[in-house]
Amino acid sequence: MVGSMFVRRLWVLPDVIVVLVFVAIGRSVHDHGVKVVGMLSTSWPFLVGLALGWLAAARWRREGTSLVDGAVLCFITVTIGMVLRVLAGQGTAVAFILVALCFLGAGMLGWRVLLSRFRRQRSTSRSANPTR
Protein backbone atom coordinates (compact mmCIF):
# COMPACT_ATOMS: atom_id res chain seq x y z
CA MET A 1 0.00 0.00 0.00
CA VAL A 2 2.72 2.49 0.98
CA GLY A 3 4.75 1.48 -2.08
CA SER A 4 1.84 2.15 -4.42
CA MET A 5 1.24 5.57 -2.82
CA PHE A 6 4.90 6.43 -3.38
CA VAL A 7 4.76 5.33 -7.02
CA ARG A 8 1.54 7.32 -7.55
CA ARG A 9 3.28 10.41 -6.25
CA LEU A 10 6.16 9.87 -8.68
CA TRP A 11 3.76 9.94 -11.65
CA VAL A 12 3.39 13.70 -11.16
CA LEU A 13 7.01 14.19 -12.30
CA PRO A 14 6.44 13.59 -16.03
CA ASP A 15 3.57 16.10 -15.93
CA VAL A 16 5.77 18.67 -14.18
CA ILE A 17 8.42 18.14 -16.86
CA VAL A 18 5.82 18.64 -19.61
CA VAL A 19 4.70 21.93 -18.01
CA LEU A 20 8.29 23.14 -17.63
CA VAL A 21 9.16 22.23 -21.23
CA PHE A 22 6.03 24.05 -22.42
CA VAL A 23 7.02 27.16 -20.48
CA ALA A 24 10.68 27.00 -21.58
CA ILE A 25 9.73 26.67 -25.26
CA GLY A 26 7.21 29.48 -24.99
CA ARG A 27 9.66 31.80 -23.25
CA SER A 28 12.36 30.95 -25.78
CA VAL A 29 10.09 31.48 -28.80
CA HIS A 30 8.96 34.85 -27.47
CA ASP A 31 12.55 35.91 -26.66
CA HIS A 32 11.93 36.09 -22.91
CA GLY A 33 14.80 33.77 -22.07
CA VAL A 34 14.83 30.68 -19.91
CA LYS A 35 16.10 32.20 -16.68
CA VAL A 36 14.97 30.83 -13.32
CA VAL A 37 12.96 33.88 -12.26
CA GLY A 38 11.20 34.08 -15.61
CA MET A 39 10.49 30.36 -15.62
CA LEU A 40 8.97 30.59 -12.14
CA SER A 41 6.89 33.61 -13.08
CA THR A 42 5.44 31.89 -16.13
CA SER A 43 5.14 28.34 -14.81
CA TRP A 44 3.64 28.83 -11.33
CA PRO A 45 0.00 29.19 -12.50
CA PHE A 46 0.22 25.94 -14.45
CA LEU A 47 2.09 24.13 -11.68
CA VAL A 48 -0.59 25.20 -9.18
CA GLY A 49 -3.26 23.94 -11.59
CA LEU A 50 -1.37 20.68 -12.00
CA ALA A 51 -1.01 20.27 -8.24
CA LEU A 52 -4.73 20.84 -7.72
CA GLY A 53 -5.48 18.34 -10.49
CA TRP A 54 -3.28 15.72 -8.84
CA LEU A 55 -4.90 16.41 -5.47
CA ALA A 56 -8.28 15.80 -7.09
CA ALA A 57 -6.98 12.58 -8.65
CA ALA A 58 -5.75 11.40 -5.26
CA ARG A 59 -9.09 12.31 -3.69
CA TRP A 60 -10.87 10.27 -6.37
CA ARG A 61 -8.37 7.45 -5.71
CA ARG A 62 -7.06 7.57 -9.26
CA GLU A 63 -3.54 6.41 -10.10
CA GLY A 64 -3.19 9.25 -12.57
CA THR A 65 -1.74 7.16 -15.39
CA SER A 66 -4.77 6.45 -17.59
CA LEU A 67 -5.58 8.49 -20.68
CA VAL A 68 -8.75 9.74 -18.98
CA ASP A 69 -6.67 10.84 -15.98
CA GLY A 70 -4.27 12.63 -18.32
CA ALA A 71 -7.07 14.43 -20.15
CA VAL A 72 -8.68 15.54 -16.88
CA LEU A 73 -5.34 16.65 -15.45
CA CYS A 74 -4.56 18.60 -18.62
CA PHE A 75 -7.94 20.33 -18.56
CA ILE A 76 -7.61 21.23 -14.87
CA THR A 77 -4.01 22.41 -15.35
CA VAL A 78 -4.85 24.68 -18.27
CA THR A 79 -8.11 25.99 -16.79
CA ILE A 80 -6.66 26.88 -13.40
CA GLY A 81 -3.40 28.04 -14.97
CA MET A 82 -5.21 30.49 -17.24
CA VAL A 83 -7.44 31.79 -14.45
CA LEU A 84 -4.40 32.37 -12.23
CA ARG A 85 -2.56 34.09 -15.08
CA VAL A 86 -5.44 36.51 -15.52
CA LEU A 87 -5.65 37.15 -11.77
CA ALA A 88 -1.90 37.78 -11.68
CA GLY A 89 -2.12 40.22 -14.58
CA GLN A 90 -0.20 37.98 -16.97
CA GLY A 91 -3.06 37.79 -19.44
CA THR A 92 -4.15 35.17 -21.91
CA ALA A 93 -5.29 34.98 -25.50
CA VAL A 94 -7.45 32.41 -27.25
CA ALA A 95 -4.46 31.26 -29.30
CA PHE A 96 -2.40 30.82 -26.12
CA ILE A 97 -5.15 28.75 -24.50
CA LEU A 98 -5.35 26.52 -27.57
CA VAL A 99 -1.57 26.12 -27.76
CA ALA A 100 -1.47 25.27 -24.04
CA LEU A 101 -4.25 22.69 -24.41
CA CYS A 102 -2.59 21.11 -27.45
CA PHE A 103 0.96 21.05 -26.11
CA LEU A 104 0.13 20.01 -22.56
CA GLY A 105 -2.45 17.53 -23.85
CA ALA A 106 0.06 15.94 -26.22
CA GLY A 107 2.72 15.75 -23.53
CA MET A 108 0.50 14.63 -20.68
CA LEU A 109 -1.31 12.05 -22.80
CA GLY A 110 1.82 11.05 -24.69
CA TRP A 111 3.74 9.64 -21.75
CA ARG A 112 0.61 7.85 -20.59
CA VAL A 113 0.26 6.16 -23.99
CA LEU A 114 3.89 5.02 -23.78
CA LEU A 115 3.37 3.77 -20.22
CA SER A 116 0.24 1.88 -21.27
CA ARG A 117 2.10 0.20 -24.14
CA PHE A 118 5.00 -0.69 -21.85
CA ARG A 119 2.67 -2.20 -19.26
CA ARG A 120 0.76 -4.14 -21.92
CA GLN A 121 3.99 -5.43 -23.48
CA ARG A 122 5.34 -6.43 -20.07
CA SER A 123 2.17 -8.30 -19.11
CA THR A 124 2.12 -10.05 -22.49
CA SER A 125 5.74 -11.15 -22.11
CA ARG A 126 5.07 -12.37 -18.56
CA SER A 127 2.05 -14.39 -19.62
CA ALA A 128 4.03 -15.86 -22.54
CA ASN A 129 6.90 -16.80 -20.21
CA PRO A 130 5.35 -17.75 -16.83
CA THR A 131 8.68 -18.96 -15.33
CA ARG A 132 9.84 -15.36 -14.81
C-alpha positions in Angstrom: 0.0 0.0 0.0 2.7 2.5 1.0 4.7 1.5 -2.1 1.8 2.1 -4.4 1.2 5.6 -2.8 4.9 6.4 -3.4 4.8 5.3 -7.0 1.5 7.3 -7.5 3.3 10.4 -6.2 6.2 9.9 -8.7 3.8 9.9 -11.6 3.4 13.7 -11.2 7.0 14.2 -12.3 6.4 13.6 -16.0 3.6 16.1 -15.9 5.8 18.7 -14.2 8.4 18.1 -16.9 5.8 18.6 -19.6 4.7 21.9 -18.0 8.3 23.1 -17.6 9.2 22.2 -21.2 6.0 24.1 -22.4 7.0 27.2 -20.5 10.7 27.0 -21.6 9.7 26.7 -25.3 7.2 29.5 -25.0 9.7 31.8 -23.2 12.4 31.0 -25.8 10.1 31.5 -28.8 9.0 34.9 -27.5 12.5 35.9 -26.7 11.9 36.1 -22.9 14.8 33.8 -22.1 14.8 30.7 -19.9 16.1 32.2 -16.7 15.0 30.8 -13.3 13.0 33.9 -12.3 11.2 34.1 -15.6 10.5 30.4 -15.6 9.0 30.6 -12.1 6.9 33.6 -13.1 5.4 31.9 -16.1 5.1 28.3 -14.8 3.6 28.8 -11.3 0.0 29.2 -12.5 0.2 25.9 -14.4 2.1 24.1 -11.7 -0.6 25.2 -9.2 -3.3 23.9 -11.6 -1.4 20.7 -12.0 -1.0 20.3 -8.2 -4.7 20.8 -7.7 -5.5 18.3 -10.5 -3.3 15.7 -8.8 -4.9 16.4 -5.5 -8.3 15.8 -7.1 -7.0 12.6 -8.7 -5.8 11.4 -5.3 -9.1 12.3 -3.7 -10.9 10.3 -6.4 -8.4 7.5 -5.7 -7.1 7.6 -9.3 -3.5 6.4 -10.1 -3.2 9.3 -12.6 -1.7 7.2 -15.4 -4.8 6.4 -17.6 -5.6 8.5 -20.7 -8.7 9.7 -19.0 -6.7 10.8 -16.0 -4.3 12.6 -18.3 -7.1 14.4 -20.2 -8.7 15.5 -16.9 -5.3 16.7 -15.4 -4.6 18.6 -18.6 -7.9 20.3 -18.6 -7.6 21.2 -14.9 -4.0 22.4 -15.3 -4.8 24.7 -18.3 -8.1 26.0 -16.8 -6.7 26.9 -13.4 -3.4 28.0 -15.0 -5.2 30.5 -17.2 -7.4 31.8 -14.4 -4.4 32.4 -12.2 -2.6 34.1 -15.1 -5.4 36.5 -15.5 -5.7 37.2 -11.8 -1.9 37.8 -11.7 -2.1 40.2 -14.6 -0.2 38.0 -17.0 -3.1 37.8 -19.4 -4.1 35.2 -21.9 -5.3 35.0 -25.5 -7.5 32.4 -27.2 -4.5 31.3 -29.3 -2.4 30.8 -26.1 -5.2 28.8 -24.5 -5.4 26.5 -27.6 -1.6 26.1 -27.8 -1.5 25.3 -24.0 -4.3 22.7 -24.4 -2.6 21.1 -27.5 1.0 21.1 -26.1 0.1 20.0 -22.6 -2.4 17.5 -23.9 0.1 15.9 -26.2 2.7 15.8 -23.5 0.5 14.6 -20.7 -1.3 12.0 -22.8 1.8 11.0 -24.7 3.7 9.6 -21.7 0.6 7.9 -20.6 0.3 6.2 -24.0 3.9 5.0 -23.8 3.4 3.8 -20.2 0.2 1.9 -21.3 2.1 0.2 -24.1 5.0 -0.7 -21.9 2.7 -2.2 -19.3 0.8 -4.1 -21.9 4.0 -5.4 -23.5 5.3 -6.4 -20.1 2.2 -8.3 -19.1 2.1 -10.0 -22.5 5.7 -11.2 -22.1 5.1 -12.4 -18.6 2.1 -14.4 -19.6 4.0 -15.9 -22.5 6.9 -16.8 -20.2 5.3 -17.7 -16.8 8.7 -19.0 -15.3 9.8 -15.4 -14.8 
